[in-house]
Amino acid sequence: MKFWKYLIIILCAVQITGCQNKEVPSDLQAQLDSISTAMVPQRAEALCDLSLIMNNGKNITVKGETNLPEAKEKVIELLSRSGYTINDSITVLPDTTVVKKPWGLVSVSVCNIRTKPAHKAEMATQALMGTPVKILNKQGGWLLVQTPDSYMGWTDDPIEELSDSDLENWKKVDRLIYLKYTGVITDSHDQVVSDIVFGVILQKTGEQSDYYKVLLPDGREGQIKKTDAVDFRSWAINVKPDAGKMTEFARTFLGTPYLWGGTSTKSVDCSGFTKTIYYSAGVILTRDADGQYRYGTEISIEHGCDSLAPGDLLYFGRDRDGITRITHTGMYIGDTEFIHSSRLVRINSFDSTRVNYSEYLLDILQGARRIIGLAPGEGFERVSQHSWYF
């Protein structure tokens, strides 16, 4: 009996070994990795998660998902030149098998977006009510979304799903942008419908006395004070980066708590803070500090603050293995001072004689970038020129 037991075990082991996939050639894997790296310099801003499986003979399967059709084309072209027969199992997002309406509007004042479809997952970023998002995938009650700054993540917060035609219709309606720090949307009986924060976009449906009547993305109706909002289209076209106004707006955040992934007046992280400041000037910055560091005009910090101007973005971090790793950012406001979010929004100085001097931050200052005065480009796009809004 033991003989047959051992024979069965041996035969199973042989069968498993014979069915194992061959190892992917290292040069082919390296070429695939180089395509992914080139197409996705920052993972949260694009997805190219692909892998190779070697089958019997000259047969290879490429599987995974990407939101970049051009990435799939490059990979298929690479494999075609390699002489293999290709089994294409790449899903290009949005995954039309589960996503029937590829757009959405955030329906709560501040939507939390996480790195994975789980409440325990790290928060990646946030999006405000009325922000258009692209829906890439679904899993359970979670949506994989991409925000106008190209950032991607998962949310189970309320998103009103839209078709292509729905989004085009939304672009044509009268919209308002809320410019007060925080407030509430009320109904005609002065009952609260929702809270609201700076940057929220609402559809305008009418006017009554000192109020605009508004429609929320999920169909709720309410009203906001006329003094707290302006026409969104007019604002987007006419607002410009102005160091004085941006500094004044930034100061309204003083004491606001730090929140990893935060991008609203409720709470912010460091790059969420600089991003919100620039959004007040009609500019969409890329999301993370290390991403923001890639764009704009480099300003010398060799002689301290001499070359800096209010509105310049400052970047902090360490050099590790010859690579500058940016971990923090803030905005210079003049007279040796800068405002940033670190535990809470605060102002520090590079002047060692001042009580708000930060020797630590001066020591890890890596560089500065200037956005004001530049034509819109990659990494800092005008709201008025973004195709998701207009």
Order of alpha helices (4+ residues) and beta strands (2+ residues): alpha-alpha-beta-beta-alpha-beta-beta-beta-beta-beta-beta-beta-beta-alpha-beta-beta-beta-beta-beta-beta-beta-alpha-alpha-beta-beta-alpha-beta-alpha-beta-beta-beta-beta-beta-alpha-beta-beta
